[in-house]
Amino acid sequence: MKIHKYDTVIVGAGGAGMRAAIESTKRSRTAVLTKLYPTRSHTGAAQGGMAAALANVEEDNWEWHTFDTVKGGDYLVDQDAAEILAKEAIDAVLDLEKMGLPFNRTPQGTIDQRRFGGHSRNHGEAPVRRSCYAADRTGHMILQTLYQNCVKEGVEFFNEFYVLDQLITEVDGVRKSAGVVAYELATGEIHVFQAKSVIYASGGTGKFFKVTSNAHTLTGDGQAACYRRGLPLEDMEFFQFHPTGIWRMGILLTEGARGEGGILRNKDGERFMEKYAPVMKDLASRDVVSRSIYTEIREGRGCGPEGDHVYLDLTHLPPEQLDAKLPDITEFARTYLGIEPYTDPIPIQPTAHYAMGGIPTNVEGEVLADNTTVVPGLYAAGEVACVSVHGANRLGTNSLLDINVFGKRAGIAAAEYSAKADWVELPENPAAFVEEQVERLRNSTGGERVAELRRELQETMDANVMVFRTEQTIKTAVEKIAELRARYKNVSVQDKGKRFNTDLLEAVELGNLLDLAEVMAVSALARKESRGGHYREDFPNRDDVNFMRHTMAYREVGADGTETVRLDYKPVVQTRYQPMERKY
Amino acid sequence: MATPTMDKVEAEAVSSPYITVTFRIRRFNPEISDAAVWEDFQIEIDPKERVLDGLHKIKWDVDGSLTFRRSCAHGICGSDAMRINGKNRLACKTLIKDINPDKPITIEAIKGLTVLKDLVVDMEPFFQAYRDVMPFLVTKGNEPTRERLQSAEDRERFDDTTKCILCAACTSSCPVFWNDGQYFGPAAIVNAHRFIFDSRDEAGEQRLEILNDKDGVWRCRTTFNCTDACPRGIEVTKAIQEVKRALITRRF
């Protein structure tokens, strides 16, 4: 075991982690621990754009953007946070441009903007051009630009280091962050990083679903590490299903395709979104579009012999426009489906895409231990966190925005905290939990296989807690997850070595997914209403009287060692907008 | 809407013709042996699936010790460049049907970088060469309050080289790099090109000097392996030629 000492440790090197690192490295001695090489992070897969009311191509302002964000999140958004997001969006985009990001340009040479789902002029009148973009590879450009600037700033990376535990020490009755424990993939060695502040920026949890746009590596490691140490997870029942994933594969096809004029059609060729969202049509918010697609499929208007998908039709758009604005997604259709999008519609289905919930933070990125108490020295930003700017449903282009605004805020706040805080002593045997976990998995002779348990988990999640949920389906999922968690105790790996043991780490990741799937299902079962991405067929309406509140889930361990999820609730911050019925 | 022509594709998907394919994989694990060996695996796979899906079938159902890097699985993250049937490709962007599944499919680590285990290589020298070309925007003077202006044409000038995902497929397909690891390699030059031809950048001269080095662009022998290998379709050799020309004319 090796011990390292840094002022600030950042866990994860996607957009939020690197944006934080650029700020934090200037102000404090910083280490970035990342399980992937930074440029492998899933920020790079984001396509359509980053919202900011620059008003470069038409009238717009941050107040309209705030409203759209609050409405898009079905009023579960904390409105003070949404206002910060929308206001600071403008500088966040300009910062990236100054760092070198090659945005598409207007004829005047300013940053070009395009339409995106749920973004509107004057509180819902009509779609507005708010998304700043670089073709359909905006996330790629953000990830590359941030990495380039990390190189420029000399950010210190520990690549292929898996953070497996959060260290917390109680000082005078206050639980403080003391550092993290990481596993080095290349050698199997365990490293303890003592740090005055720790920022989690480790991304989402999408791999508990089968059809997902998420990378294999998005296994909720940061959320699980905090949850296991008794910290809450907020709003985990809210998961976004992006309307246009490639049929059966789940690979993302940007909403920008519809922003450019693409149309969703059922087997009769009907533009069905006109029925569900008369004003915004195909550019309604994602939860609305995904439900509409599944309604079409359930009512027998799906395409193909099994009627299990619909079409994204781009055939009426000029090939030059597709080449210039949507080059990557048209190539995906050609590569993975053998379809020519110039002439043929693309078969799509909703795909599990984004966790609105996560580690609760305030607007400075400080992690909360309950509804109000901050954990000194602990921060989170990006998809791993829940501020909450996305509420019950995130708007497209608000996640690339979130990672930049709150990544920067967390980086500054954590480094400033490191500059004035004292070192927190490490707990006794700081690596004990990870050593025990790794050795148990390595030496286990149990009969359960990681891949089989993961397959069963993904199948039950897709079948039971996806776009449509009922008490019965969620209970089925809860029971199945409990069974899988019991079987997980008998899981074994074949690779017993130390060097690049990805077999072992997949087992660790599965454990994280199982913990988080349980939190999600239990949270969903208790929320007896429909709001944003959480749709209960048995409670089809939003219930502001009983459920205008955030879910806070805690891990409870009984005297006999049994683990349960305890739920509590936290009020929503409302400032200027009173909840209204949500129509697009 | 254009007449849907999905029927053919969908009919094929429904019948799902699984076939048996042999993956012949170059295995190496110094914890077990100093020698690398070829190992054959027979798998059942739909020819429309990816080579990466095949590798997962082996890892998840047959031999958990098979080791490779992967993440996004659709050609964006650049983790899974490997040598498939002797050609550098991304495993997640190569469909079984496109590489003649009748014969064994050979899969080995990319060349020119030290193999650490199975298909995993040491990427550090590759990233070091990238860092050495100053891969970031350099500007002088005061920052504007709004964005810097750039015409659509100026933006287009370096569009091709912004697509790079740093997968190393190009660099590790280059015979010059195989013989001399000191050569910057195509990927580093591509990333220098991305800034040299960006109208906002003011460090083109410095980058050109770096690439004027004995291990710089002049080592390129225009074999076009890099262009063939690039999974993003970047015209790598052309970019290298443009850097050479800029060095001669000092115009960019």
HADDOCK unambig.tbl for C-alpha pairs under 7 A between the chains (distance, minus, plus):
assign (segid A and resid 39 and name CA) (segid B and resid 77 and name CA) 6.68 0.50 0.50
assign (segid A and resid 40 and name CA) (segid B and resid 77 and name CA) 4.39 0.50 0.50
assign (segid A and resid 40 and name CA) (segid B and resid 78 and name CA) 6.35 0.50 0.50
assign (segid A and resid 40 and name CA) (segid B and resid 79 and name CA) 6.41 0.50 0.50
assign (segid A and resid 41 and name CA) (segid B and resid 77 and name CA) 6.71 0.50 0.50
assign (segid A and resid 42 and name CA) (segid B and resid 72 and name CA) 6.79 0.50 0.50
assign (segid A and resid 44 and name CA) (segid B and resid 76 and name CA) 6.71 0.50 0.50
assign (segid A and resid 44 and name CA) (segid B and resid 77 and name CA) 6.60 0.50 0.50
assign (segid A and resid 45 and name CA) (segid B and resid 76 and name CA) 6.15 0.50 0.50
assign (segid A and resid 94 and name CA) (segid B and resid 146 and name CA) 6.48 0.50 0.50
assign (segid A and resid 94 and name CA) (segid B and resid 147 and name CA) 5.56 0.50 0.50
assign (segid A and resid 97 and name CA) (segid B and resid 147 and name CA) 6.23 0.50 0.50
assign (segid A and resid 98 and name CA) (segid B and resid 147 and name CA) 6.76 0.50 0.50
assign (segid A and resid 99 and name CA) (segid B and resid 137 and name CA) 6.34 0.50 0.50
assign (segid A and resid 100 and name CA) (segid B and resid 137 and name CA) 5.24 0.50 0.50
assign (segid A and resid 105 and name CA) (segid B and resid 150 and name CA) 6.99 0.50 0.50
assign (segid A and resid 105 and name CA) (segid B and resid 151 and name CA) 6.59 0.50 0.50
assign (segid A and resid 105 and name CA) (segid B and resid 152 and name CA) 5.38 0.50 0.50
assign (segid A and resid 106 and name CA) (segid B and resid 152 and name CA) 6.84 0.50 0.50
assign (segid A and resid 107 and name CA) (segid B and resid 151 and name CA) 6.73 0.50 0.50
assign (segid A and resid 107 and name CA) (segid B and resid 152 and name CA) 6.59 0.50 0.50
assign (segid A and resid 108 and name CA) (segid B and resid 151 and name CA) 6.95 0.50 0.50
assign (segid A and resid 109 and name CA) (segid B and resid 149 and name CA) 4.80 0.50 0.50
assign (segid A and resid 109 and name CA) (segid B and resid 150 and name CA) 4.64 0.50 0.50
assign (segid A and resid 109 and name CA) (segid B and resid 151 and name CA) 4.52 0.50 0.50
assign (segid A and resid 109 and name CA) (segid B and resid 152 and name CA) 6.54 0.50 0.50
assign (segid A and resid 110 and name CA) (segid B and resid 147 and name CA) 6.86 0.50 0.50
assign (segid A and resid 110 and name CA) (segid B and resid 149 and name CA) 5.48 0.50 0.50
assign (segid A and resid 110 and name CA) (segid B and resid 150 and name CA) 6.86 0.50 0.50
assign (segid A and resid 148 and name CA) (segid B and resid 135 and name CA) 5.83 0.50 0.50
assign (segid A and resid 148 and name CA) (segid B and resid 136 and name CA) 5.08 0.50 0.50
assign (segid A and resid 149 and name CA) (segid B and resid 136 and name CA) 6.19 0.50 0.50
assign (segid A and resid 151 and name CA) (segid B and resid 131 and name CA) 6.78 0.50 0.50
assign (segid A and resid 152 and name CA) (segid B and resid 136 and name CA) 6.57 0.50 0.50
assign (segid A and resid 214 and name CA) (segid B and resid 72 and name CA) 6.92 0.50 0.50
assign (segid A and resid 215 and name CA) (segid B and resid 71 and name CA) 5.18 0.50 0.50
assign (segid A and resid 215 and name CA) (segid B and resid 72 and name CA) 4.07 0.50 0.50
assign (segid A and resid 215 and name CA) (segid B and resid 73 and name CA) 6.71 0.50 0.50
assign (segid A and resid 216 and name CA) (segid B and resid 71 and name CA) 5.18 0.50 0.50
assign (segid A and resid 216 and name CA) (segid B and resid 72 and name CA) 6.27 0.50 0.50
assign (segid A and resid 217 and name CA) (segid B and resid 71 and name CA) 5.69 0.50 0.50
assign (segid A and resid 269 and name CA) (segid B and resid 1 and name CA) 6.55 0.50 0.50
assign (segid A and resid 304 and name CA) (segid B and resid 10 and name CA) 6.39 0.50 0.50
assign (segid A and resid 315 and name CA) (segid B and resid 2 and name CA) 6.72 0.50 0.50
assign (segid A and resid 343 and name CA) (segid B and resid 2 and name CA) 6.76 0.50 0.50
assign (segid A and resid 344 and name CA) (segid B and resid 2 and name CA) 6.79 0.50 0.50
assign (segid A and resid 344 and name CA) (segid B and resid 4 and name CA) 6.27 0.50 0.50
assign (segid A and resid 344 and name CA) (segid B and resid 5 and name CA) 6.41 0.50 0.50
assign (segid A and resid 345 and name CA) (segid B and resid 4 and name CA) 6.64 0.50 0.50
assign (segid A and resid 451 and name CA) (segid B and resid 60 and name CA) 5.37 0.50 0.50
assign (segid A and resid 493 and name CA) (segid B and resid 64 and name CA) 6.91 0.50 0.50
assign (segid A and resid 494 and name CA) (segid B and resid 64 and name CA) 5.29 0.50 0.50
assign (segid A and resid 494 and name CA) (segid B and resid 65 and name CA) 6.26 0.50 0.50
assign (segid A and resid 495 and name CA) (segid B and resid 64 and name CA) 5.90 0.50 0.50
assign (segid A and resid 495 and name CA) (segid B and resid 65 and name CA) 4.61 0.50 0.50
assign (segid A and resid 502 and name CA) (segid B and resid 67 and name CA) 6.65 0.50 0.50
assign (segid A and resid 503 and name CA) (segid B and resid 64 and name CA) 5.55 0.50 0.50
assign (segid A and resid 503 and name CA) (segid B and resid 65 and name CA) 6.28 0.50 0.50
